[in-house]
Amino acid sequence: MSQFRSILRAKLRIARHQVASVRHESKLKIGVITVSALGLWVGAYVFFAEGFRWISNFDRTLGAEYGFADILMVRLLGLFALSVFLLLIFSNVLVSFSTLYRSHEVAYLLQAPISFRQFFHARYIECLVFSSWALAFLGSPLLLAYGLHTGASPLFYVALLVFYLPFIIVPAALGSLITLFLTRIFPRLKTRTMFLLGAVAVTLLFLYVRSVLARTEIRDDALLPAFFLDATARVQSPFLPSHWAAQGVLALAKANVARGSYYFLLLLANAMMLLWLAGEVAQRVFYPGWSALHGQDRQRIKPEGRGVLGQLDTALRFVCNPERALTIKDVKLFWRDPTQWSQFVIFFGIMAIYFANLRNTSRYYEQEFWRSWIACLNVGAVTLILATLTSRFVFPLISLEGRRFWILGLAPLSLRRLLWQKFWLSVATTSSFTVLLAVLSGLMLKLEPIYFWLTVYSVVITNFGLSGLAVGLGALYPTFTEDNPARIVSGLGGTLNLLLSVGYIALVVAAQTVILQWRVLERFTSPGVFWVALAVAVVFITCLSAFCTFAPMRMGLRNLERMEF
């Protein structure tokens, strides 16, 4: 195991150097990220604490003997554990593919005197840390609020630490196993077949969610049996590791050491078994999959103008060169990276779920108060999807030019034109999805003209603001030494971009929500005052979007012009 320890020591040394390098970063960037992260954590804690307090009022409303609050909180924690478990599996599939197969250092490690089993375990720990750190940050306010609100035993807080490691090991091992098998199978499939399978998977997901929502239609007179008891009962399966973790933590919260120890040992045994199984599978499957993936014939010459990518030059003939050549290059790089377009397919699945749930409205939707709220929340949902797209796919565009960025300096292209090419590429691609989503959601919700056009305008204008933030901050804080988009996004620059994007969306949504809610509550003395206030809100949103577009782009351009390549 000396080789295994050597790799871990090297990774720990690299991690320490990266943490130490933070002192060389901009103090403004570190300050903004620190304050935003603390504000997000405190805000989440206050939100969950108030939510648990609100749930507890059900006991006083329905009668103390009903015990509805206790049942609901237990089911909600189970639902949270299952959601996190599934998200961790998906996250580990993407991270393990990049870490095991796409990283440049893998080729060097494979030449070292180390078995594939030890190599996998060393890379597995890296995947585990990289994919699971957010759970500790985002899950801790929820669990802490639950423990303080219910007066849980001190063993509850010990259980959170003890259960955390085996709980994240299970989805990490499952995700790694899925990656090992898919990488062994997919290189043998044609591109057309892979896209067909992806389309079929998204379609089946949409049909399944639609059928589930149709079976459990939420009616105001049957909210408890139709939604709560039926929907949340599915997370209580004794075969789910998330159920073991939730039940074990809840048992120790009531100082039931015997029951809590049973679930901990059950979860730990399965985590160790899956970790061992993943290592044995990697010993036999990893190298054939890696060899097949990197041994594909990548020198195939296709006739000009053939295929989807071959038509790009014709489709973009209205774009002047060299911007057109750069756009085609960016699209081809995205198309050829499975970790990129596979996540893009997932976004289509999320949109499908969103659309499938839009028609589940209640009689309260007929009231103006709730219609106004739903219209504003719809803007928030669509713009958050947009922020996710720009943060994940647009922010790394400059960094993905890599160490070859100096070549662009020799091209007949200024850095200003390069930056604006990335910006307009982002606006063109993201707006084609999000504006259509805004129009369709407005039509399905049957929004009034004022709500409908305000929704469409907000989504259109935020396309510019979020694209400016992503491209500008990507140029201001580039990472040319990293070729993994997921790592680029999770750095300090990517974190800052995400936090500023969420703050920008919060201001856009809050500006119109305040005006529309005051209109519903009849706070305005006359219709003329309302229209003036609405015009002020629209002007504020427009000016804020213009600032978020031009200020980061200017700072990013200035940073690139000062850099030496």
MARFIRO-767792 format. One record per atom (N, C-alpha, C, CB): x, y, z. Coordinates in steps of 0.05 Angstrom, whole numbers, plus 5000, padded with zeros to 4 digits. Glycine has a CB too. Example, Ala and Ser with C-alpha at 12.3 -4.5 7.8 and 13.67 -1.06 7.14 Angstrom:
REM residues 2
526448865156 524649105156 526449345156 522649115181 525749555142 527349795143 525850015157 528249885114 
END
This chain:
REM residues 565
501649765000 500050005000 501750255000 498150005024 504450234997 506150464997 505550644974 509050384997 504950534950 504350704927 501750854932 504050534902 499850724945 497250854951 497751094970 495350654964 499351054990 499951275009 501551494996 501551165033 503251424977 504851624963 503051814947 506951494945 501051694933 499151854918 497552034936 497251684901 496651924959 495052094977 496752314989 493951915000 499352254996 501052475006 501452694986 503752355015 501752614961 502152814940 499652984937 502752674913 497252854938 494753004935 494353194959 492352814933 495053104983 494853275007 496753505005 495353115032 499153464995 501053684991 500053884971 503853574982 498853784949 497753964929 495454134941 496753804905 493753994957 491454134970 492454344989 489653924985 494554285005 495554495023 496654735008 497754375041 498054684986 499054904970 496855064957 500954794948 494754934949 492455084938 491155254959 490454894926 490855154983 489755315005 491555545012 489255135030 494155495012 496055705019 496155924997 498855595022 495555844972 495556034950 493256234951 495555894923 491356184969 489056364971 489956644980 487056254991 492156654995 493156925004 494057094981 495356885024 494656974958 495457134935 493057224918 497356974917 490657124925 488257204910 487357484918 486057004915 485557594903 484457854908 482957854935 482557954886 483558044952 482158064978 479158114974 483458284996 478558264953 475658314948 474258054941 475358524925 475457894924 474157644917 473857454941 475857494895 475957434957 475757264981 473757365000 478557234994 473657635004 471657755022 468857705013 472158045025 468357744987 465657704976 464757414979 465557794946 466557234972 465856944974 465356865003 468156774963 467056965022 466756895050 464057005061 469056995067 463557255056 461057375066 458657245053 461057685061 458757195028 456557065014 456056785024 457057064983 458256635028 457856355038 456656355066 460556215038 457656535084 456556545111 453656645110 458256735128 453156835093 450356935091 448556715081 450257165072 449456555061 447856335051 447356125072 449256205027 449456055088 449155855109 447155955130 451855785121 447556195139 445856315160 442956335150 446856585170 442656435125 440056455113 438656185111 440156585086 440155975103 438955715102 438055605129 440855515089 439755665150 439055575177 436555715187 441355635196 436355975182 433956125191 431456025176 434356435186 431855975150 429555875134 428555605145 430355845105 430355415150 429555155159 428455165188 431954965158 429655335205 428655365232 425855475232 430455545248 425255675215 422555775213 420655575201 422556035197 421655415182 420055205170 419154995191 421455075147 421054905207 420454705228 418454825248 422954605241 418855085254 417055215273 414255235262 418055495280 414055285236 411455295222 410155025222 411755405194 411654815217 410554545216 409554465244 412754345207 410954555265 410054485292 407254595298 412054575312 406454805285 403854925290 401554745282 403655195275 402154535266 400054355258 398954205282 401154155237 400754145301 399753995324 397754165340 402153925343 398154425342 396254595356 393754635339 397554855363 394054625313 391754675296 389954425293 392654755268 391254185291 389753945286 389253785312 391253765267 390553865334 390253725359 392853585366 387953525357 393553595391 396153485400 396253185396 396653555429 393953045397 394052755395 394652665367 391452645404 394452845347 394852755319 397852715313 393752975300 399652875325 402452835321 403352875293 403252565330 402053055278 402653095250 405453205246 400553275237 406253395263 408853525259 411153325261 409253745280 411053145280 413152945283 413352765258 412752775308 410952675249 410952495225 412052645201 408152395220 411152895198 411953055174 414953105174 410453315173 416153175197 418953235198 420652985193 419753355225 419752755203 421152505198 421052435169 419952275215 418752465156 418552415127 420152605111 415552425119 420252855119 421753055104 424752995106 421153335114 425752915129 428552845131 429152595114 429252795161 427352405113 427752175096 427752255067 425551975101 426052435059 426052535031 428552685025 423552715027 429552845044 432052985040 434352785037 432653175064 434452585053 436652385051 436652245024 436452185074 434252165015 434052034989 434752214966 431151924985 433952464967 434652654946 437652694945 433252924950 438952734968 441852764968 443252514959 442752834997 442152284966 443352024957 443352004927 441851794970 441152064914 440952044885 442752254871 438052074876 442752494882 444452704871 447452634873 443952974885 448152504896 450952424899 451752204879 451452334927 449952024873 450551824853 451051954826 448151624850 449252134818 449652274792 452152444792 447252454786 452752584814 455152744815 457652574814 455152904841 457652344827 460052174826 460452044799 459751954848 458251994784 458651884757 460252084740 455851834744 459452344742 460852544726 463652594736 459252804727 463952614762 466652674773 468552434769 466452734803 467552194773 469351964770 470151924741 467951714780 468451994722 469251974693 471552164687 466852024675 471252414697 473352614692 475952534707 472452884701 475652434731 478052374748 479452124739 477252354777 477951914732 479051664725 480051644696 477151444730 478751784678 479251744649 480251994635 476751654636 479352234643 480052474628 482352634639 477652654627 483252584663 485452734674 488052654661 485552684705 489752864656 492352814643 494252644660 493653074636 494052664686 495852514703 495352214704 495852624731 493052134694 492351844694 494351684677 489551794684 495151794654 496951654636 499651614650 497351814610 500551794667 503051764681 502751564704 504052034692 500551574718 500151394741 499951104731 497651464756 498851064707 498550794697 501250664691 496750784673 503350824688 505950714682 507450664708 507550904665 506350744731 507650694757 507250404766 506650894778 508950304783 508650034794 506350024815 511249934806 503950044806 501650044823 499449884810 500750334830 497949734826 495749574815 493449764808 494849354834 491749664790 489349824783 487549854807 487949694760 487549664825 485849684849 486749924866 485949424865 489449934871 490450154888 490150424873 493350104895 490550424847 490150664832 487250764834 490850624802 485350574832 482550654834 481950764862 480750414828 482850634883 482250734910 483451004915 483350534931 485851064904 486951334907 485351544893 489851334897 484451474868 482851664854 479951684865 482751594824 479051464877 476451454889 476251654912 475751174899 478251674928 478251864951 478052144940 480751824968 479452204919 479252464906 476452524897 481252494883 475252324884 472452354875 470552404899 471552114859 471052254920 469352264944 469352544956 470252064965 471752664959 471952924970 470853134952 474952994976 471453104926 470653314907 467553324903 471953264880 466253094905 463353084899 461653114924 462752824886 462753094948 461153084972 461553314992 461652824986 463353494986 463853715005 461353895008 466253874997 459853924986 457554104986 455354005005 456454144958 455253735008 453253625026 453653715055 453353315025 456153725064 456653825091 455954115094 459653785098 456354275073 455854555075 452854615074 457254715054 451454485055 448554545051 446754385069 447854495022 447654145078 446053985095 446154045124 446753695091 448354165133 448754225161 446654425172 451454335166 445854635158 443854815170 441154675174 443455055153 440454495155 437854355158 437954175183 437254185133 440054015185 440153825207 440553965234 442353625203 442154175234 442554325259 439854455268 444754535255 438354565249 435854695255 433854485266 434654835231 433954245255 432154035265 432953955293 432253785246 435553915298 436353835325 435754035346 439253775325 436254295341 435654495361 432654535365 436954755352 431154515343 428254555346 426954325362 426954575319 427754085357 426553855371 427853785398 426653615353 429953935405 431353875430 432553595430 429353895453 433953535408 435053265405 437253215425 436153235376 437752955429 439852865447 442652945436 439752565452 444652995453 447353045443 448352825424 449253085466 447352585427 448152375409 447352435380 446952105418 445352605376 444452675349 446752805334 441952855350 448152995347 450253145334 452652965329 451053385350 453152775347 455252575343 454552395319 455752405368 451952325317 451152155296 451452285268 448252075300 451052545267 451452685242 454252655231 450752985245 456152665249 458952625241 459652335235 460852735263 458552155251 459151865248 457851755223 458251715272 455451835217 454051725194 454951845167 451051755198 456252075169 456852225144 458652065125 458152495151 460851955136 462751815119 461651565106 465251745135 460451375120 459251145106 456951225087 458350945126 455551435094 453351515076 454351615049 451651735090 456551765049 457551865023 459251655008 459252115027 460251455023 461751245010 459951074991 463051055031 457451025000 455650854984 455050974957 453050804999 454051224954 453551334928 456051374911 452051594930 458351434925 460851464910 461651204897 463051574928 461350984912 462050724901 460150644878 461950504923 457550694883 455550634861 456150804836 452750684871 456751064840 457351224817 459851134802 457651514826 461851044817 464350944805 463750694789 466450904825 462150514801 461450264787 459950324761 459850084805 458050514762 456550584738 458550694717 454350794744 460350864725 462350974706 464050764694 464051184720 465050574710 466750364700 465350194678 467650174722 462750124683 461349964664 460550124639 458749844677 459750374643 458950534619 461350594601 457650804629 463650644613 466050694597 466950444583 468250804615 466350214594 467049964581 465149904557 466949734601 462650004559 460649944539 460450154517 457949904552 460450414526 459750624507 461750664484 459550884522 464350624488 466150654465 465450464442 468950604473 464050244447 463250064426 460750154411 462849794437 459350354422 456850444410 457450684392 454850524432 455750704372 455950934354 454751184367 454650884327 455651414358 454651664370 451551684367 455951904357 450551604344 447651614340 446151444360 447051534311 447251214366 445951034385 445951154413 447450754385 448151284421 448351404448 446251624450 451151514453 446051794430 444052014431 441251904431 444452204408 440751684417 438151564417 437451454445 437951334396 439351324458 438951224485 438351454504 441351064495 439851684501 439451914518 436652034514 441552124513 435752054489 433052154483 430951974495 432652184453 431351714493 429451524504 429251544534 430151234496 431651584547 431651604576 430251854586 434551614587 430652084572 429252334579 426252304575 430352564563 425452184553 422652144548 421351964569 422252024520 422651744576 421551574596 421351714623 423251314599 423351884630 423252034655 420852224655 425852184659 420352354632 418152544630 415452394633 418252694604 415252164620 412752014621 412251904649 412751784601 414451824663 414151714690 413151934709 416751594700 414552164708 413752384726 410952474721 415652624723 410252484695 407452564688 405452364699 407252594658 406052104697 404151904706 403851914737 404951624698 406151964750 406051984780 404452214789 408952004791 404852444775 403352684783 400352654776 404452924768 399852494755 396952454748 395652274769 396752334720 397152074779 395951894799 395552034826 397751644802 397452214833 397252354858 396752644854 399852314874 394552704840 393852984835 393253114862 391352994816 394453344866 394253494891 391653644891 396653674896 389753564908 387253714911 387153824939 384753524906 385854054941 385854194967 384354044988 384554464963 382453874981 381053715001 382353455007 378153674992 384553394994 385953134998 388953174998 385052934977 389853395009 392753455008 394353255025 393253735018 393353185048 394853015066 395052725055 393553005093 392852595048 393052315038 394352305010 390452185038 393752494993 394652464965 397552534961 392952644947 398452744975 401152834971 403052734993 401253134970 402352795018 404252735039 404552435044 403352875065 402252305050 402452025058 403251845035 399751925069 402351905011 402951734988 405651784977 400851764966 406352044972 408852104959 411252054977 408852404950 411052135002 413352105020 413651815030 413152295043 411551655028 411851375037 413851225020 409151235035 414451314996 416251174978 419151194987 416051274950 419751385005 422551415015 423051245039 423051705021 421051095048 421350935073 422050645068 418750955089 423050585044 423750305037 426050215054 424350275008 425949975066 428249885083 430649795066 427349645100 430349805040 432649725023 434249965014 431649584998 433550205022 434950445013 437050525034 432950675009 439550575027 441550665046 440850935058 444250685032 439451105043 438551355054 436651325077 437251525032 434951115075 433151055097 434650965122 431150835088 436750805118 438350715141 439650955155 440550515132 440851135139 442151375151 440151545166 443551535130 437751595153 435751765166 434751645191 433451825146 434051385191 433051255214 435051235237 432050975207 437651185229 439651175250 440151435264 442251085237 440151655248 440551915260 438151995278 440952135238 435751935268 433351995284 433251835309 430851955267 434151585308 434151415332 436051525353 434951125325 438451605344 440351725363 439451995373 443051745351 437752135357 436652385367 434852345391 435052525345 433652105393 431952035416 433451865437 429451885407 436151855434 437951705452 437451405451 437551805480 436451305429 436051025425 438650905413 433550965407 440550845430 443150765421 443050495406 445050745445 441450305415 441350045403 440450055374 439549855419 438250205370 437150225342 439050395324 434350355343 440150605336 442050765320 444550605313 442851015335 445550445331 447950285325 447350075304 448950145351 444949965305 444249765284 444349885256 441449645290 443050115253 443050245226 445850335218 441050475226 447450425237 450150505231 451850275220 451550635255 451650045235 453149815226 452149705200 453049595248 449549725195 448449635170 449449805147 445349645171 449450075151 450450255131 453450225127 449850545138 454950185148 457850155146 458649905131 459150165174 457249685138 457849425125 457349445095 456149205137 455149565087 454549585058 456549785044 451749685054 457349995058 459250175047 461950035042 459650425065 462949885061 465449735058 465249525036 466249615084 462949395035 462549195014 462549314986 459949035018 461249544983 461149674957 463849784949 459049894956 465349884969 468049994964 469849764955 469150134989 469749534968 471249304960 470449204932 471049074980 467849194927 466949104901 467849294879 463849084901 467749554884 468649744863 471549714857 468050034873 473249654878 476049614873 476549364857 477549594899 475049144863 475448894848 474548934818 473848664861 472349074814 471449124787 473449294772 468649254787 474549504785 476549674773 479049514765 477249904791 479749324782 482149164776 481849014749 482648964798 479348944742 478848784718 477848944694 476948564724 476549164700 475049304679 476249574672 472149354688 477749704690 478549974685 480450004661 479950084710 482549844660 484549884639 483349814611 486949714644 481849594608 480549554582 478849784573 478949304582 477249904592 475650134586 477250384579 473750194609 479350434594 481050664588 482450624561 483150694611 483450384556 484750334530 482850364507 485950064530 480350264510 478450294488 477650584484 475950124494 477350734506 476551014504 478751174490 475951124531 481251134497 483451294486 484551164460 485651334506 483750924454 484750794430 482850814406 485250514436 480750974409 478951004387 480351154364 476451154395 479451104340 480551244317 479451524316 479851094291 481151714325 480351994325 481352144301 481452124350 482352004281 483352134257 481452094233 486052034250 478952034239 477051994218 476552254203 474351874229 476652244177 476252484161 473452464149 478452514139 471752654156 469052664145 468952864122 467052734166 467452804102 467153004080 466053264090 465352884058 467053484079 466153744088 463153784083 467753964073 461853884104 458953934101 457253694109 458354004074 458453474118 456853234126 456453234156 458352974117 454153134164 453553114193 452553384204 455953024208 451753364230 450753604243 452853814246 449553534271 455253734255 457453924259 458454034232 459753794274 458253874211 459153974185 457354194174 459153744166 454954214184 453154424175 453354684190 450254324177 455154694210 455354934226 456455164210 457154884250 458355114193 459555334177 457455464159 461855234160 455655294148 453555404131 451455544148 452255184115 450755434171 448655554188 449555824199 447855364210 452155854204 453256094216 454656274196 455256024238 453756254170 455056424150 454556724154 454156334122 452556794170 451957074175 453957184196 449157114185 455557014209 457557104229 460157144215 457756904252 461457364220 464057424207 466257254219 464757724209 468257194204 470657064214 472457284226 472156914191 474057214247 474556954258 472556864280 477256944269 470557034286 468656954307 467156694299 466557184311 466556664273 465156414265 466956174270 464356434235 469456184264 471255964268 471455894298 474056014257 471656094315 471756044344 469155924354 472356304359 466956024344 464355904352 464155614345 462056064340 464955544321 464855264312 466755094329 465655244282 469055204336 470955064353 469755004380 473555214355 468455214392 467255174419 465054964418 466155444429 463354974398 461154784395 462254504392 459354854372 464354464376 465454204372 466754094397 467554204349 468154264412 469354174437 467154084457 471054394450 464954234458 462754154475 461553894466 460654374476 461253854440 459953624429 461553364434 459453654399 464253404434 465953164436 466553084465 468653224422 465553244485 466053174513 463553064525 466953434529 463452804530 461052674542 460152794568 461352374545 462152884585 461452994611 459953254608 463853034628 460353394586 458953644581 456153604571 460553814561 455853464549 453153444538 451353254554 453253354509 452553074569 450852904586 449453064608 452452674599 450953264619 449653444639 447553624626 451753614653 448053694601 446153854586 443553704582 447353944559 443753444577 441353274575 439853264601 442152994566 441353264623 439953264649 438353514653 442053244672 439253744643 437753984645 435053964630 439354224635 435153824608 432653774594 430753604610 433153644566 431853414625 430153254643 428953414665 431753024654 430553604676 429453784697 427253954685 431653964708 427654064661 425554224648 423054054644 426554334622 423453804636 421053634632 419453594657 421953364621 420853554680 419553524705 418053784712 421553454728 419354004707 418154264713 415554304697 420054494706 415654234671 413254264654 411054064663 413954214625 411953824670 409953624678 408453704703 411253364683 409553874720 408353954745 406854214743 410453974766 407054354720 405754624718 402754604719 406654754693 401554394709 398654384708 397354294734 397854184686 398954224754 397854144780 397354394797 399853954795 395154524791 394454764806 391954704822 393954994787 391554864843 389254834860 387255064857 390154804890 385155054872 383155264870 384255534880 380655194885 386355524896 387555774905 388855924883 389655714927 389555784861 390855914838 388856114825 391755714818 386356084830 384356274818 384456544832 381656164820 385656564856 385856814870 388156974860 386156764900 387757244858 389757414847 392357414863 388657704845 392157394889 394457394906 396357164899 393657374936 395256924896 396856684891 397856684861 395356434897 396256794843 397056804815 399556994813 394756904797 399557204828 401757394827 404257254838 401157644843 403957114860 406256974872 407356764853 405556854898 405656614841 406556394823 407956514799 404156224814 406956744788 408256874766 411156954773 406657114756 411457064797 414157154806 415956914811 413957334831 414856704823 416456464828 417256334802 414956274846 415556344782 416156234756 418556374744 413756254737 418656644747 421056794738 423556694752 420657094742 423256664779 425556564794 426556294786 424856564823 424656104780 425355834772 426855834745 422855664770 425755984726 426955994699 429756124700 425156144679 430056344714 432556484716 434656324732 432256754728 433756164751 435655994765 436655774747 434355874790 434955664730 435855474710 437955604691 433555364693 437355854684 439256004667 441856044681 437956274659 441756114707 444256154722 445855904724 443656264750 444555674726 445955424727 447355364701 443955194734 445955424679 447155384652 449655554648 445155444630 449455814655 451755994651 454055924670 450856284654 453455854695 455555794714 456955534706 454355764742 455455344696 456755084691 458055064663 454654864692 456855194643 457855164616 459255404604 455655084598 458555644613 459655894601 462055984617 457456114601 461955974643 464256074659 466955944651 463756034688 467055674645 469655554639 470655604610 469455254643 469155754593 469855774565 472655894561 467855944550 473256104575 475956224573 478056044584 476056494588 477655914607 479655744619 480155494602 478655654646 478155394587 478455154571 480255204547 475755054562 480855454541 482855504520 485555394528 483055804513 486055374555 488355234565 490955374560 488454964555 493055214561 495755324556 496155414527 497855114563 494255344510 494455434482 493255714478 492955234464 492655844500 491456114497 493256304482 490756224524 495956264485 497756444471 497456434441 500656374479 496456204431 496056184402 494056394392 495055904394 491956454409 490056654402 491256934400 487656654422 493456974415 494857224413 496257264386 496857254435 496857044373 498057064346 496057094324 499856824341 493457034331 491457044310 490557334305 488956874319 489457394281 488457664275 485857714290 488057704245 486057714317 483657744333 484457874359 482357464339 483158094366 483658234391 482358084414 482758524390 483358124438 482158004462 479258104466 483858054486 478758344459 476058454462 474058294444 475958754454 474858244419 473058084402 472757804411 474158094373 474957684423 474757414433 472757404456 477557324443 472957604474 471157604497 468257634489 471957824517 467757814470 464957864462 463957624445 464858124446 465757484432 464857234418 463757034438 467157114402 465156994460 464156814481 461456914492 466256784504 461257174495 458857294506 456457244488 459157594511 456757304462 454457264444 453856974439 455057404417 455856804440 455356514439 453656424462 457956354438 454256524486 452656464510 449856564508 453956584535 449456814499 446856924497 445156774477 446957224489 446356704454 444856574433 443956294441 446556544408 445756144455 445055874463 443155854487 447555714469 443656014508 441956004531 439256124527 443356144555 439056334511 436456464507 434656284490 436856734493 435756124472 434155944456 432555744473 435755804436 433655684497 432255494515 430555644535 434355314529 431755844548 430355964571 428056144562 432356124588 428356294540 426156464531 423856284523 427056644508 424456064509 422255874502 420955764526 423355654484 422555704547 421455594572 419655804585 423755514591 420456054584 418856264597 416256304582 420456534596 416256294555 413856314540 411956084545 414456344510 413055844543 411355604547 410155594575 412855354541 411855654595 410855644623 408755854627 413155684643 409056094615 406956294618 404356214605 407956554606 404556084582 402155994568 400755774584 402755904540 402355584595 401155364610 399955454636 403355144616 401155664648 399955774673 397755974667 402155914689 397256034642 395156224633 395456494648 392356104639 397956594647 398456844660 397057084646 401456894662 396357274662 395257524650 397457664634 394157714673 396657844615 398657974598 400958114613 397358174580 400258254635 402358394650 404358204662 401058564672 403357974673 405157774684 406757634662 403657564701 405457574640 406757424619 409057584607 404657354597 408557834599 410657994586 412858074605 409358234573 412158104631 414258164650 416057924654 412958254677 414857684653 416457434655 418357414632 414657194657 417257444608 418957424584 421157634584 417257454558 420457884590 422458094590 424658034611 421158364596 423857944635 425857884656 427757664647 424457794682 426757454634 428457244625 430357334603 426856994615 429257494584 430957604562 433257774573 429257764542 432557954591 434658134601 436657994619 433358364616 435757794634 437657644651 439557474634 436257474671 438757404610 440657264592 443157424588 439357194566 442757684584 445057864580 446657894606 444158134570 445257944628 446657984654 448257744663 444758064675 447057504662 448357264671 450657184652 446357034674 450257224626 452457164607 454757354612 451457184578 454157614617 456357794622 457857724648 455258074625 456457644669 457757554693 459457314689 455657494715 458457114675 459956864671 462356904653 458056654658 462057044631 464357084613 466357274626 463457194586 465457494637 467257694649 468757574673 465657924658 467457444691 468857324714 470557094706 466857234735 469756944684 471456734674 474056844663 469956584652 473957084651 476457214642 477957344664 475757414620 476557434685 477857564707 479357364725 475857714724 478257124728 479456914744 479756654728 477756864770 481456654707 481656414691 483456204704 482856484663 483155954696 484755734706 485755584682 483255544726 487955674670 488955554645 490355284649 490855744632 490955224674 492354964679 490454734684 494154994704 487854784683 485854574688 484254524663 484054654712 483854274656 482254204633 479654074640 483854014615 479054054666 476553934675 474554164681 476953754700 472354194666 470454414671 469354404699 468254404651 468854164710 467654144737 469554264758 467053854744 472154224755 474054334774 474354634770 476854204770 474154734745 474255014741 471955164754 474355074711 469555044751 467155164763 467255164793 464655014753 468454954805 468454934834 470655094848 468654644842 472255244832 474355414843 473155664855 476355474823 474955844864 474056094877 472556264857 476456244889 473656284832 472356444812 469556344805 473956454787 469256084802 466655964796 464755994819 466955664790 465655974844 463956014867 463056304868 465455934893 464856484863 464056774863 461956824841 466556944858 462356714818 460456754796 457656644803 461456614771 457556414816 455056294824 453656464845 455356014834 455156554865 453956714886 452956984875 455956764908 454557114858 453657364847 451257324828 455957504832 451157104814 448857044796 446357014812 449456794779 446556864835 444156824852 443257094864 444756624874 445257254873 444457524883 443257694862 446957654894 444257694838 443057844816 440157764811 444757814791 439757494810 436957394806 435157474828 437057084802 436157464853 434557544876 433657834874 436057504902 435358004865 434558284861 432558324839 437058454856 432958184817 431058204794 428258104802 432058044770 428157874816 425557764824 424257934845 425857474833 425958024865 424858184887 423658454877 426958244908 424958574857 424058834847 421158814836 425858944826 420658614820 417958584808 415958464828 418058424783 416958294847 415158174866 413958384884 416557964883 415558574894 414558784912 412458944898 416858964921 412859024873 410959194858 408359044853 412159294832 408558794845 406158644838 404558574863 406958384823 405958514885 404558444910 403158694921 406358324930 404458924920 403159174929 400659224912 405059404927 400759164887 398459204870 396159024879 399059144840 396758764885 394658584894 393558664921 395858294896 395258764938 394358854965 393259134965 396758844984 393059254941 391859524938 393259724955 388859514945 395959724954 397459924968 397860174952 400259804975 397360164926 397660404909 394960564909 398360324880 395360824910 392960994912 391361014886 393761274920 392660964864 391360974838 392860804818 391161264827 391460714796 392860554776 395260694764 390960484753 395160964761 397461104750 399961074767 396761394748 399661074794 401961044811 403160764808 401061084841 401460564804 402460294799 404160274774 400160094798 403160394752 404660384727 407360534729 403060494704 407360754744 409860894748 411860724764 409361164763 410860594786 412560414802 413560184786 410960324826 411760064769 412659844752 414759934732 410259724737 414460174721 416460274702 419160314716 415560544690 419060414741 421560444757 422860174762 420960584784 421259964768 422359694772 423559584747 420159504782 422359634724 423359534698 425959684692 421359574675 426059944697 428560094692 430759994711 428060394696 430059944736 432059834755 433159574745 430859804783 431459394736 432259134726 434059164702 429858954719 433359344684 434959394660 437659504666 433459584641 437759704684 440359824692 442159624706 439860074709 440859464724 442459264738 443559054719 440659124759 441958974699 442858774679 445158894662 440558684661 444859154655 447059284640 449659294656 446159564632 449359354682 451759364699 453059084701 451159464727 451358874705 452458604707 453558504680 450258414716 452758634658 453858554632 456558684626 451858624610 456658944629 458959094620 461259104641 458159374613 460559134667 462659154687 464458904688 461359204714 463358664691 465058424691 466658394665 463458174696 465358454642 466658424616 469058614615 464758484593 468758854625 470959054624 473258964642 469959334633 472558864666 474658774685 476058524674 473458714712 474558344662 475758104651 477558164628 473657914641 476758354610 478458434588 481058564598 476958624569 480858734618 483158864629 485158664640 482459074650 484058454654 485758244665 487158094644 484158064683 485858014622 487157864601 489258034587 485057774580 488758284584 490758454570 493258494587 489558734564 493058464613 495358484631 496958224634 494558584658 495758004627 497057744630 499157694609 494957524630 501057534616 503157454598 502857164591 506057514609 503057094566 502656814557 505156714544 500256794538 
END
